Amino acid sequence: ARTWPAAIVGRKLVLERPHQRLLDQANCQIPANKITLLTGESGSGKSTLLKCLAKLVPYQGELTLQGRSLQKYRPRQWGRQVGLVFQHAADQFLNVTMAEELALSQAQGRHPYFTPANLTAAIDLLGLTGLADRVVYSLSGGQQKKLQLLVMLMMGQPVLLLDEPFAGLDAASAQAVRQLITACQAVQPATIIVVSHQLAGLAGWVDCHLRLSHQQLQDLAEVRS
């Protein structure tokens, strides 16, 4: 499995926050166009690593995407390459109603999966039908989370970073999210990194499992829920 081409490669990568070193690794890599699960104890640095890959926090060492240094991408270029789904859905939204959020992603997004028919089906799958005129902040936490994931998937970035995408979702909603991501991957694969404390249902869904522990990313053979 480790013969997969790497999308993201880190060399002599050091990640710190004040008074704490989170990652210190000679070599690490994320496989291209696969779903990678990232786990670890609370406070180990998983969310910080996602923010590092989104160029929101600094790092030491070298990070490359498809062989090109992250430092060589301008912010706008990087925004077209990498999408970060925040842990708190409300932090992601710009507009007022669900319809406006979806319209913005339709106008700017590039994912070929989301034909009008498939978008309607995705809205139904996620249990969001009939909510188009609702103000986003009046939706339940679970509804906000599912809308957040939908609008980010529509953008079609080659790299998608998902920070606790199943938090606050019941088992059926989490399964619907995984089903939608799988459908998108079948049409246009992306390099997806998923940080999750909830492992139920992930064993057959993710391709790779990395655990951040003692400042190292450890490659695990399988996911045990």
VMD Tcl script that draws the C-alpha trace (Angstrom):
set ca {
  {0.00 0.00 0.00}
  {2.91 2.33 0.67}
  {3.88 2.33 -2.99}
  {1.18 4.96 -3.54}
  {2.56 8.21 -4.97}
  {2.81 10.95 -2.36}
  {0.90 14.22 -2.74}
  {2.39 15.95 0.31}
  {5.94 15.31 1.51}
  {7.58 16.72 4.64}
  {11.29 16.68 5.33}
  {12.87 17.67 8.65}
  {9.43 18.95 9.55}
  {9.07 20.69 12.91}
  {5.79 22.06 14.19}
  {5.59 23.96 17.45}
  {3.28 26.06 19.55}
  {4.46 28.18 22.49}
  {6.43 26.02 24.94}
  {5.56 22.77 23.14}
  {6.97 20.86 20.18}
  {4.18 18.97 18.40}
  {5.96 17.34 15.46}
  {9.62 16.60 14.77}
  {9.97 14.21 11.87}
  {12.69 13.55 9.33}
  {10.35 12.29 6.63}
  {6.59 11.99 6.28}
  {4.20 11.76 3.37}
  {0.49 11.79 2.55}
  {-0.61 9.54 -0.35}
  {-2.10 11.26 -3.40}
  {-5.82 10.97 -4.09}
  {-6.45 8.73 -1.06}
  {-8.33 9.24 2.20}
  {-5.92 9.40 5.14}
  {-7.18 9.23 8.73}
  {-5.16 11.23 11.27}
  {-5.63 10.31 14.93}
  {-3.87 11.09 18.20}
  {-4.45 12.20 21.76}
  {-6.18 15.53 22.39}
  {-3.58 18.28 22.24}
  {-1.11 16.19 20.22}
  {-1.22 18.67 17.34}
  {-3.60 17.16 14.77}
  {-5.57 20.36 14.14}
  {-2.36 22.38 14.15}
  {-0.93 20.08 11.47}
  {-4.01 20.66 9.30}
  {-3.63 24.42 9.78}
  {0.04 24.09 8.84}
  {-0.93 22.34 5.59}
  {-3.47 25.12 4.99}
  {-0.62 27.65 5.48}
  {-2.33 29.16 8.52}
  {0.46 28.43 11.01}
  {4.25 28.45 10.48}
  {6.51 25.40 10.37}
  {10.20 24.58 10.11}
  {11.67 22.31 7.47}
  {10.30 21.56 4.02}
  {6.79 20.80 2.84}
  {5.95 20.11 -0.79}
  {2.74 19.49 -2.72}
  {3.27 17.48 -5.90}
  {6.97 18.34 -5.68}
  {6.50 22.11 -5.31}
  {7.34 23.87 -2.06}
  {4.39 25.32 -0.16}
  {6.41 28.51 0.16}
  {6.21 29.08 -3.60}
  {2.40 29.25 -3.66}
  {0.74 32.62 -3.30}
  {-2.25 32.66 -0.90}
  {-4.81 32.80 -3.70}
  {-3.09 29.94 -5.54}
  {-2.99 27.88 -2.36}
  {-6.68 28.51 -1.74}
  {-7.41 26.85 -5.07}
  {-5.28 23.85 -4.11}
  {-6.27 23.22 -0.51}
  {-9.57 23.40 1.37}
  {-9.81 23.26 5.16}
  {-13.11 22.28 6.77}
  {-12.97 23.90 10.20}
  {-13.87 21.94 13.32}
  {-16.60 24.49 14.12}
  {-18.96 24.77 11.16}
  {-20.13 28.31 11.94}
  {-16.59 29.60 11.33}
  {-16.84 28.54 7.66}
  {-19.92 30.43 6.48}
  {-19.98 33.78 4.71}
  {-23.54 34.28 3.53}
  {-26.95 34.33 5.15}
  {-29.15 31.52 3.83}
  {-28.35 27.97 2.86}
  {-29.34 28.78 -0.74}
  {-26.82 31.64 -0.85}
  {-24.06 29.45 0.54}
  {-24.77 26.81 -2.10}
  {-24.98 29.42 -4.88}
  {-21.55 30.78 -3.93}
  {-20.02 27.30 -4.10}
  {-21.81 26.61 -7.39}
  {-20.34 29.80 -8.85}
  {-16.79 29.22 -7.59}
  {-16.62 25.45 -7.33}
  {-15.02 23.16 -9.87}
  {-15.98 19.65 -8.77}
  {-17.44 17.80 -11.79}
  {-19.56 15.50 -9.59}
  {-21.96 18.30 -8.69}
  {-24.27 18.46 -11.66}
  {-27.64 20.05 -10.79}
  {-29.18 16.58 -10.39}
  {-26.34 15.29 -8.20}
  {-26.44 18.43 -6.05}
  {-30.16 17.95 -5.46}
  {-29.52 14.30 -4.58}
  {-26.68 15.28 -2.22}
  {-28.90 17.80 -0.42}
  {-31.52 15.07 0.01}
  {-28.94 12.49 1.14}
  {-27.72 14.88 3.83}
  {-31.23 15.63 5.05}
  {-31.06 19.30 4.03}
  {-34.03 19.34 1.64}
  {-36.49 22.17 2.30}
  {-34.00 24.30 4.22}
  {-32.84 26.55 1.35}
  {-34.36 29.74 2.79}
  {-33.21 29.10 6.34}
  {-30.58 31.41 7.79}
  {-27.47 29.27 8.18}
  {-27.02 30.15 11.84}
  {-30.58 28.98 12.62}
  {-29.76 25.45 11.43}
  {-28.91 22.80 14.00}
  {-25.27 22.03 14.65}
  {-25.51 18.81 12.65}
  {-27.20 20.55 9.73}
  {-24.52 23.24 9.72}
  {-21.81 20.57 9.73}
  {-23.35 18.74 6.75}
  {-23.83 21.98 4.80}
  {-20.24 22.98 5.58}
  {-18.93 19.69 4.17}
  {-21.15 19.94 1.10}
  {-20.08 23.46 0.13}
  {-16.41 22.57 0.58}
  {-16.71 19.38 -1.49}
  {-18.29 21.46 -4.27}
  {-15.15 23.62 -4.46}
  {-13.20 20.66 -5.86}
  {-9.75 21.47 -4.45}
  {-7.13 18.74 -5.03}
  {-6.44 18.60 -1.27}
  {-9.19 18.62 1.36}
  {-8.48 18.79 5.09}
  {-11.38 17.71 7.32}
  {-11.12 18.56 11.03}
  {-13.58 16.38 12.99}
  {-16.14 16.15 10.14}
  {-18.33 13.69 12.05}
  {-18.51 15.62 15.33}
  {-22.12 16.18 16.33}
  {-23.48 13.84 13.65}
  {-25.54 10.75 14.36}
  {-24.51 7.45 12.76}
  {-26.85 7.87 9.77}
  {-25.62 11.40 9.03}
  {-21.98 10.33 9.34}
  {-22.65 7.48 6.92}
  {-24.33 9.89 4.47}
  {-21.27 12.17 4.60}
  {-18.94 9.24 3.91}
  {-21.18 8.10 1.05}
  {-21.06 11.56 -0.55}
  {-17.28 11.80 -0.23}
  {-16.92 8.33 -1.79}
  {-19.12 9.41 -4.72}
  {-17.00 12.53 -5.22}
  {-13.79 10.47 -5.06}
  {-15.08 8.15 -7.79}
  {-15.50 11.10 -10.18}
  {-12.52 13.27 -9.23}
  {-10.22 11.84 -6.56}
  {-8.73 14.26 -4.04}
  {-6.08 13.92 -1.37}
  {-8.19 13.95 1.79}
  {-6.94 14.08 5.38}
  {-9.53 13.38 8.07}
  {-8.94 14.16 11.74}
  {-11.47 12.19 13.78}
  {-11.89 10.90 17.31}
  {-14.85 8.85 16.08}
  {-13.60 5.71 14.35}
  {-16.87 3.79 13.91}
  {-17.50 3.10 10.23}
  {-14.08 4.29 9.08}
  {-12.25 0.95 8.81}
  {-13.36 0.19 5.27}
  {-13.58 3.82 4.19}
  {-10.13 5.28 4.76}
  {-7.10 4.13 2.76}
  {-4.38 5.04 5.23}
  {-4.16 5.67 8.99}
  {-1.55 7.94 10.57}
  {-1.32 8.45 14.33}
  {0.40 11.52 15.77}
  {2.14 10.47 18.96}
  {5.33 11.60 20.70}
  {6.02 14.16 17.92}
  {5.95 11.47 15.23}
  {3.46 10.39 12.56}
  {3.15 6.63 12.83}
  {1.77 4.66 9.88}
  {-0.79 2.15 11.19}
  {-1.90 -0.89 9.23}
  {-5.62 -0.61 9.97}
  {-8.36 1.26 11.76}
  {-9.91 -0.31 14.82}
  {-13.13 1.30 16.02}
}
mol new
graphics top color blue
foreach p $ca { graphics top sphere $p radius 0.5 }
foreach p [lrange $ca 0 end-1] q [lrange $ca 1 end] { graphics top cylinder $p $q radius 0.2 }
display resetview
